[in-house]
């Protein structure tokens, strides 16, 4: 019996038997990411058409390691932009009905009410703000639904008119329907811009800050709008567009100042207003605003400083106001009368302030004569009506009766077809 061959045999240690019945395997064609493209094979000019047809009709074998064929990829078309649904702003329960009970009886007559068919632009042009607010709400709630751009325009008209006719609580509640005005829902998918008009966003920021009782959050929302305005200034290619965004940024600074005043933080409001001056201290309008704010604060020294840095010829009323803030009413009377002589075309403000100075000097009859004269001329405005109603309360036992008569005189001085309704609050009724 023979033993198996030893594994330690020298020359046959690594030898193997090759079967002659098997064909050698061809090398599998593979291509790595760093290899160059194969050179194009030479074509037989007599068989070009046949070879091309065969190449097209012959399936190409693939393996798990074969690269994907780029011509086999299917590129899906971009999805169409989604259509936003703003029907939640068209619900009638959002909008409050406006009663005429807050109007004095002389303003409830048909003489002062516009026709129901009068279009909204005519109502605004004729200062029928209460009727314009009602008309905007009716258009929002009446089918067919207006397009999105008209919805936002009507909503801005509604909120602005409510604010101007002393229905701020209604405007605050209705502004909540917009919810987060800076959310992606209000972004245009193609441009990335906010679809809400800029004026509506600014007004809604103020109203929502009041409505949610978070004044600091309201101020922060103004700063969010400011960052967006700065970004648009940097992206703007047109000079006109850049100036537009700069003006909007300046207005936002004033909105922050106004919000701080409403919060009662007058010191912070003054610092905010001073920060708007920057390096340009020759802004007459801003200097006048700062002077008025410091007069309201009682800081006459700061107000005098800004008055000395400004051109008083452009704001001639500031100097007499400074005298009134200092308690120098006799000097203020002389300056107001001199102002009436030099600026006779706009006597309303000077005449009213002259009457106030005379009242503090004890000349009540002259005060009533000046204020009543403005009413008879049809020059009634909020401060005038309020001051005259105050004089009636302080100097007559028939104060309420006189205030009712004043409402009738103001209503009678308004032209037919013109608005300008005054509420009972204006007459202190």
C-alpha positions as CSV (number, residue, x, y, z in Angstrom):
1,X,0.0,0.0,0.0
2,X,1.5,3.2,-1.1
3,X,1.7,6.3,1.1
4,X,0.2,9.7,0.0
5,X,2.6,12.1,-1.4
6,X,4.4,14.2,1.1
7,X,3.6,17.9,1.3
8,X,7.3,18.6,1.6
9,X,8.3,17.5,-1.8
10,X,10.6,20.2,-3.2
11,X,9.8,20.9,-6.9
12,X,6.1,20.1,-6.8
13,X,5.3,22.1,-3.8
14,X,3.2,24.8,-5.5
15,X,2.3,23.0,-8.7
16,X,-1.3,22.5,-9.9
17,X,-3.0,20.5,-12.6
18,X,-4.6,22.5,-15.4
19,X,-7.5,20.8,-17.0
20,X,-7.3,20.8,-20.7
21,X,-11.0,20.5,-21.1
22,X,-11.9,24.1,-19.7
23,X,-11.6,27.2,-21.8
24,X,-9.7,30.1,-20.2
25,X,-12.0,32.8,-18.6
26,X,-11.9,36.1,-20.4
27,X,-10.9,39.1,-18.3
28,X,-14.0,40.9,-17.1
29,X,-14.2,44.5,-18.4
30,X,-14.4,47.0,-15.6
31,X,-13.8,50.7,-15.4
32,X,-12.9,52.7,-12.4
33,X,-13.7,56.3,-11.7
34,X,-10.1,57.4,-12.5
35,X,-9.6,55.5,-15.7
36,X,-9.6,57.3,-19.1
37,X,-12.3,56.7,-21.7
38,X,-11.7,53.8,-24.1
39,X,-10.3,54.9,-27.4
40,X,-12.9,54.7,-30.2
41,X,-12.5,51.6,-32.3
42,X,-11.8,51.8,-36.0
43,X,-14.8,51.4,-38.1
44,X,-15.1,49.6,-41.3
45,X,-16.6,52.0,-43.8
46,X,-18.5,49.2,-45.4
47,X,-20.3,48.1,-42.2
48,X,-21.0,51.4,-40.5
49,X,-24.7,51.2,-40.8
50,X,-24.9,47.5,-39.8
51,X,-22.7,48.0,-36.8
52,X,-24.7,51.0,-35.6
53,X,-28.0,49.1,-36.0
54,X,-26.6,46.1,-34.1
55,X,-25.2,48.3,-31.4
56,X,-28.6,49.9,-30.9
57,X,-30.5,46.6,-31.0
58,X,-28.1,44.6,-28.9
59,X,-28.8,44.7,-25.2
60,X,-25.8,45.6,-23.0
61,X,-25.1,43.1,-20.2
62,X,-24.7,44.6,-16.8
63,X,-23.4,43.4,-13.5
64,X,-23.8,44.7,-10.0
65,X,-20.5,46.6,-10.5
66,X,-21.4,48.2,-13.8
67,X,-21.8,52.0,-13.7
68,X,-25.3,53.5,-14.2
69,X,-26.1,54.6,-17.7
70,X,-26.6,58.3,-17.7
71,X,-29.0,58.3,-20.6
72,X,-31.3,56.0,-18.6
73,X,-31.9,58.6,-15.9
74,X,-35.3,60.3,-16.0
75,X,-35.3,64.0,-14.8
76,X,-38.7,64.8,-13.2
77,X,-40.1,68.1,-14.1
78,X,-40.2,70.7,-11.3
79,X,-43.5,70.6,-9.3
80,X,-45.9,73.5,-10.1
81,X,-46.1,76.2,-7.6
82,X,-48.7,75.6,-5.0
83,X,-51.7,77.8,-4.9
84,X,-52.1,79.4,-1.4
85,X,-55.6,79.5,0.1
86,X,-56.4,82.7,1.9
87,X,-60.1,82.0,2.4
88,X,-59.5,82.0,6.1
89,X,-59.4,85.8,5.8
90,X,-62.9,85.9,4.2
91,X,-64.8,84.6,7.2
92,X,-67.5,87.1,8.3
93,X,-67.0,86.4,12.0
94,X,-63.6,88.1,11.9
95,X,-65.0,91.5,11.2
96,X,-66.9,93.6,13.7
97,X,-70.0,95.5,12.8
98,X,-69.7,99.3,13.3
99,X,-72.5,100.9,15.2
100,X,-73.5,104.5,14.8
101,X,-74.2,104.8,18.5
102,X,-70.7,106.1,19.0
103,X,-71.4,109.1,16.7
104,X,-73.1,112.2,18.0
105,X,-76.7,112.6,16.8
106,X,-75.9,115.4,14.3
107,X,-73.6,113.0,12.4
108,X,-76.2,110.2,12.0
109,X,-78.4,112.1,9.6
110,X,-78.6,111.0,5.9
111,X,-76.9,114.3,5.0
112,X,-73.6,112.9,6.4
113,X,-74.0,109.3,5.2
114,X,-72.7,108.3,1.7
115,X,-74.7,106.3,-0.8
116,X,-74.5,102.5,-0.4
117,X,-73.4,102.2,-4.0
118,X,-70.4,104.6,-3.7
119,X,-67.2,102.7,-4.6
120,X,-64.4,102.3,-2.0
121,X,-61.9,104.7,-3.7
122,X,-64.5,107.5,-3.6
123,X,-65.2,106.9,0.0
124,X,-61.6,107.2,0.9
125,X,-61.2,110.3,-1.3
126,X,-64.1,112.0,0.5
127,X,-62.9,110.9,4.0
128,X,-65.8,108.6,4.7
129,X,-63.5,106.4,6.7
130,X,-66.1,104.6,8.7
131,X,-68.1,103.7,5.6
132,X,-64.9,102.7,3.8
133,X,-64.1,100.2,6.6
134,X,-67.6,98.8,6.3
135,X,-67.3,98.6,2.5
136,X,-64.0,96.8,2.7
137,X,-65.3,94.2,5.1
138,X,-68.4,93.6,2.9
139,X,-66.2,93.0,-0.2
140,X,-64.1,90.5,1.7
141,X,-67.1,88.5,2.9
142,X,-69.2,88.6,-0.2
143,X,-68.7,86.1,-3.0
144,X,-67.0,85.8,-5.4
145,X,-63.8,85.8,-3.5
146,X,-61.4,88.5,-4.5
147,X,-57.9,87.6,-5.7
148,X,-55.1,87.5,-3.1
149,X,-53.7,90.9,-4.0
150,X,-57.1,92.5,-3.5
151,X,-57.7,90.6,-0.2
152,X,-54.5,92.1,1.3
153,X,-55.3,95.6,-0.1
154,X,-58.9,95.5,1.4
155,X,-57.6,94.2,4.7
156,X,-55.1,97.1,5.0
157,X,-57.8,99.6,4.2
158,X,-60.0,98.0,6.8
159,X,-57.4,98.1,9.6
160,X,-56.2,101.6,8.7
161,X,-59.7,103.1,8.7
162,X,-60.6,101.4,12.0
163,X,-57.4,102.9,13.6
164,X,-58.2,106.4,12.3
165,X,-61.9,106.4,13.5
166,X,-60.9,105.4,17.1
167,X,-61.8,101.8,16.8
168,X,-58.4,100.5,17.7
169,X,-59.7,97.5,19.8
170,X,-61.5,96.2,16.7
171,X,-58.4,96.6,14.5
172,X,-56.3,94.8,17.1
173,X,-58.6,91.8,17.1
174,X,-59.0,91.6,13.4
175,X,-55.3,91.8,12.8
176,X,-54.8,88.6,14.6
177,X,-56.4,86.7,11.7
178,X,-53.1,87.1,9.8
179,X,-51.2,85.2,12.5
180,X,-47.4,85.2,11.8
181,X,-46.9,87.6,8.9
182,X,-43.2,86.6,8.6
183,X,-43.9,82.8,8.2
184,X,-43.0,80.9,5.1
185,X,-46.6,80.6,4.3
186,X,-46.6,84.2,3.1
187,X,-43.4,83.7,1.0
188,X,-43.6,83.5,-2.8
189,X,-42.0,80.1,-3.7
190,X,-40.5,81.5,-6.9
191,X,-38.9,84.8,-5.6
192,X,-38.8,84.2,-1.8
193,X,-40.4,87.6,-1.2
194,X,-43.2,88.2,1.2
195,X,-46.6,88.5,-0.7
196,X,-48.1,90.8,1.9
197,X,-47.9,94.5,1.1
198,X,-45.2,96.3,3.1
199,X,-47.7,98.8,4.6
200,X,-49.9,96.0,5.8
201,X,-47.0,94.3,7.5
202,X,-45.9,97.4,9.3
203,X,-49.5,98.2,10.5
204,X,-50.1,94.5,11.5
205,X,-46.8,94.5,13.5
206,X,-48.1,97.4,15.6
207,X,-51.6,96.0,16.0
208,X,-50.4,92.5,17.0
209,X,-48.0,93.9,19.4
210,X,-50.9,95.7,21.2
211,X,-53.2,92.7,20.8
212,X,-50.9,90.1,22.4
213,X,-49.9,92.4,25.2
214,X,-46.2,92.0,24.5
215,X,-44.7,95.4,23.8
216,X,-41.2,94.1,23.6
217,X,-42.1,91.5,21.1
218,X,-43.8,94.2,19.0
219,X,-40.6,96.2,19.0
220,X,-38.6,93.1,18.1
221,X,-40.9,92.6,15.1
222,X,-40.0,96.0,13.8
223,X,-36.3,95.1,14.0
224,X,-37.1,91.9,12.0
225,X,-38.6,94.1,9.3
226,X,-35.5,96.3,9.5
227,X,-33.2,93.5,8.8
228,X,-35.2,92.6,5.8
229,X,-35.1,96.2,4.6
230,X,-31.3,96.3,5.0
231,X,-31.0,93.1,3.0
232,X,-33.1,94.5,0.2
233,X,-31.0,97.7,0.1
234,X,-27.9,95.6,-0.5
235,X,-29.6,93.5,-3.2
236,X,-31.2,96.4,-5.0
237,X,-29.7,97.2,-8.4
238,X,-31.9,100.1,-9.3
239,X,-31.2,103.4,-7.5
240,X,-35.0,104.2,-7.2
241,X,-35.6,100.8,-5.5
242,X,-32.7,101.4,-3.2
243,X,-34.1,104.8,-2.1
244,X,-37.5,103.2,-1.5
245,X,-36.0,100.6,0.9
246,X,-34.0,103.3,2.6
247,X,-37.1,105.4,3.2
248,X,-38.9,102.3,4.6
249,X,-36.0,101.6,6.9
250,X,-36.2,105.3,8.2
251,X,-39.9,104.9,8.8
252,X,-39.3,101.7,10.8
253,X,-37.0,103.7,13.1
254,X,-39.9,106.2,13.7
255,X,-42.3,103.2,14.3
256,X,-40.0,101.9,17.0
257,X,-39.9,105.4,18.6
258,X,-43.7,105.5,18.5
259,X,-43.9,102.1,20.1
260,X,-41.6,103.1,22.9
261,X,-43.8,106.2,23.5
262,X,-46.9,104.1,23.7
263,X,-45.0,101.8,26.2
264,X,-44.3,104.9,28.3
265,X,-40.6,104.6,28.0
266,X,-40.0,108.2,26.7
267,X,-36.3,108.1,27.6
268,X,-35.7,105.1,25.3
269,X,-37.8,106.8,22.6
270,X,-35.6,109.9,22.7
271,X,-32.4,107.7,22.5
272,X,-33.9,105.8,19.6
273,X,-34.8,109.0,17.8
274,X,-31.3,110.4,18.3
275,X,-29.8,107.2,16.9
276,X,-31.6,108.0,13.6
277,X,-29.7,111.2,13.1
278,X,-26.4,109.4,12.6
279,X,-23.7,111.6,11.2
280,X,-26.2,113.8,9.4
281,X,-27.2,116.4,12.0
282,X,-28.7,118.8,9.4
283,X,-32.0,116.9,9.1
284,X,-34.4,119.7,10.0
285,X,-37.4,117.4,10.3
286,X,-35.7,115.0,12.7
287,X,-34.3,117.8,14.8
288,X,-37.9,119.2,15.1
289,X,-39.2,115.8,16.1
290,X,-36.5,115.5,18.8
291,X,-37.3,119.0,20.1
292,X,-41.0,118.2,20.4
293,X,-40.2,114.9,22.1
294,X,-38.0,116.6,24.7
295,X,-40.7,119.3,25.2
296,X,-43.1,116.4,26.0
297,X,-40.5,115.0,28.4
298,X,-40.1,118.4,30.0
299,X,-36.4,118.6,29.2
300,X,-36.4,122.2,27.9
301,X,-32.6,122.4,27.8
302,X,-32.4,119.5,25.4
303,X,-35.2,120.9,23.3
304,X,-33.4,124.3,23.2
305,X,-30.2,122.5,22.0
306,X,-32.0,120.9,19.0
307,X,-33.8,124.2,18.2
308,X,-30.5,126.1,18.1
309,X,-29.1,123.5,15.7
310,X,-32.1,123.8,13.3
311,X,-33.4,126.4,11.0
312,X,-36.3,128.0,12.9
313,X,-37.6,129.5,9.6
314,X,-38.6,126.1,8.5
315,X,-40.3,125.2,11.8
316,X,-41.5,128.6,13.2
317,X,-43.9,127.1,15.7
318,X,-41.2,125.4,17.8
319,X,-39.9,128.6,19.5
320,X,-43.4,129.7,20.8
321,X,-43.9,126.1,22.0
322,X,-40.7,126.3,23.9
323,X,-41.9,129.4,25.6
324,X,-45.1,127.6,26.6
325,X,-43.1,124.7,28.0
326,X,-41.1,127.1,30.1
327,X,-44.3,128.7,31.4
328,X,-43.7,132.1,29.7
329,X,-47.2,132.5,28.4
330,X,-47.1,136.2,27.9
331,X,-44.0,135.9,25.7
332,X,-45.6,133.0,23.8
333,X,-48.7,135.2,23.1
334,X,-46.5,137.8,21.4
335,X,-44.7,135.2,19.4
336,X,-47.9,133.5,18.3
337,X,-49.4,136.8,17.2
338,X,-46.3,137.7,15.3
339,X,-46.4,134.3,13.6
340,X,-50.0,135.0,12.5
341,X,-48.8,138.2,10.9
342,X,-45.9,136.5,9.0
343,X,-47.8,133.3,8.1
344,X,-51.4,134.2,7.5
345,X,-52.0,131.3,5.1
346,X,-52.0,128.6,7.8
347,X,-53.5,130.2,10.9
348,X,-55.2,127.2,12.5
349,X,-52.4,125.9,14.7
350,X,-51.1,129.3,15.7
351,X,-54.6,130.5,16.6
352,X,-55.4,127.5,18.7
353,X,-52.1,127.7,20.6
354,X,-52.6,131.4,21.1
355,X,-56.1,130.7,22.6
356,X,-54.5,128.1,25.0
357,X,-51.9,130.7,26.1
358,X,-54.7,133.3,26.7
359,X,-56.6,130.7,28.7
360,X,-53.7,130.2,31.0
361,X,-53.4,134.0,31.4
362,X,-57.1,134.1,32.5
363,X,-58.5,135.6,29.3
364,X,-61.3,133.1,28.9
365,X,-63.6,135.2,26.7
366,X,-60.8,135.8,24.2
367,X,-60.0,132.1,24.2
368,X,-63.6,131.2,23.4
369,X,-63.8,133.8,20.7
370,X,-60.7,132.5,18.9
371,X,-61.7,128.8,19.2
372,X,-65.3,129.4,18.2
373,X,-64.1,131.4,15.2
374,X,-62.1,128.5,13.9
375,X,-65.2,126.2,14.2
376,X,-67.4,128.7,12.3
377,X,-64.8,128.8,9.5
378,X,-65.0,125.0,9.2
379,X,-61.4,124.6,10.5
380,X,-62.4,121.9,13.0
381,X,-59.8,119.3,13.9
382,X,-59.3,116.9,16.8
383,X,-57.1,119.1,19.1
384,X,-59.4,122.2,18.5
385,X,-62.6,120.3,19.3
386,X,-61.0,118.7,22.4
387,X,-59.7,122.0,23.8
388,X,-63.0,123.8,23.2
389,X,-65.0,121.0,24.9
390,X,-62.5,121.3,27.8
391,X,-63.1,125.0,28.1
392,X,-66.9,124.4,28.1
393,X,-66.5,121.9,31.0
394,X,-64.4,124.2,33.1
395,X,-66.2,127.5,32.5
396,X,-69.9,126.7,32.3
397,X,-72.5,124.7,34.2
398,X,-74.1,123.9,30.9
399,X,-71.0,122.1,29.7
400,X,-72.7,119.0,28.3
401,X,-75.3,121.0,26.5
402,X,-72.7,123.3,25.0
403,X,-70.7,120.3,23.8
404,X,-73.8,118.9,22.1
405,X,-74.3,122.2,20.4
406,X,-70.6,122.1,19.3
407,X,-71.2,118.7,17.7
408,X,-74.1,120.2,15.7
409,X,-72.0,123.2,14.6
410,X,-69.1,120.9,13.5
411,X,-71.5,118.7,11.6
412,X,-73.1,121.6,9.9
413,X,-69.7,123.0,8.7
414,X,-69.0,119.8,6.7
415,X,-69.8,120.1,3.1
416,X,-72.4,117.8,1.5
417,X,-70.8,114.6,0.3
418,X,-67.7,115.0,2.4
419,X,-66.8,112.8,5.3
420,X,-65.0,113.7,8.5
421,X,-67.3,112.0,11.1
422,X,-66.4,112.8,14.7
423,X,-67.1,110.4,17.5
424,X,-68.5,111.1,20.9
425,X,-65.0,110.8,22.3
426,X,-63.8,113.7,20.3
427,X,-66.5,116.0,22.0
428,X,-65.9,114.4,25.5
429,X,-69.6,113.4,25.5
